Amino acid sequence: MTKASSKSKASADKTIRKLQLELLRIQEGLYHNKKRAIIVFEGFDAAGKGGAIRRLTEALDPRGIDVHPIGPPEPGEQERHWLYRFWTRLPKPGVIGIFDRSWYGRVLVERVESLTPKKDWKRAYSEINQFEAMLANDGVEIIKFFLKISKEEQLRRFEARLQDPYKHWKLTPADIEGRKKWADYVAAAEEMWKKTDTKQCPWHVIDANDKEYARLEVTRLTCKKLTAHGKWMEREAMVTDKKYVKEALAELRGTLR
């Protein structure tokens, strides 16, 4: 790593740490107001979804976060409407739900790999918009990220995984097969953005060729979207904290007698 890039990384880390503390206050606001938030992560294979999620959550209270890695539906889920398994994973009041892949698999991998009939994945666009609108109208904050990398960068990351014995498990035959359909996945993603980018639930497409930039943008945009919840806590603190702290300290000190 060059001296310049080292400084850039250090600066990004410093900014992220500041945003993480802001996000912690936001989490407190969500908890005390019994509000819910959903953060959706989609992206090309090896785009860095896991790393972005780790940065986003590492300073938060794990009791107020549910992270759902989404894979193929279980046999019992296949017998129900395709959105059923996402309904059962919606966050409780006061909790942030994070989806590492999501209901958008219907119009991405299921479309490209011919796992779902064309008439069904085409209908899914409107079903998804209705699903998200229903949640948003119920007061759920929804943030949608798509991490986008180039085909060349994906190859570099796949090769790095092969050379690292601790990351072999992250590269599967399905990843290699999927790369052969790169153009189909790009076309599916572009149509998805066009048909599900709504005023209530817009897409944030992040250039993730630079991992540090992507992690910073994800954290920054999350704070920006949810900032009102953190400000609520600040307003409450201005009114009640001094009195509460004074009374609590007096009570605690009284237990020493």
PyMOL commands that set and color helices and strands:
alter all, ss='L'
color gray80, all
select helices_A, chain A and resi 3-33+49-57+62-64+75-78+84-87+103-107+109-112+118-137+151-163+168-170+173-179+182-196+211-254
alter helices_A, ss='H'
color red, helices_A
select strands_A, chain A and resi 37-43+65-69+96-100+141-148+203-207
alter strands_A, ss='S'
color yellow, strands_A
deselect
rebuild
show_as cartoon
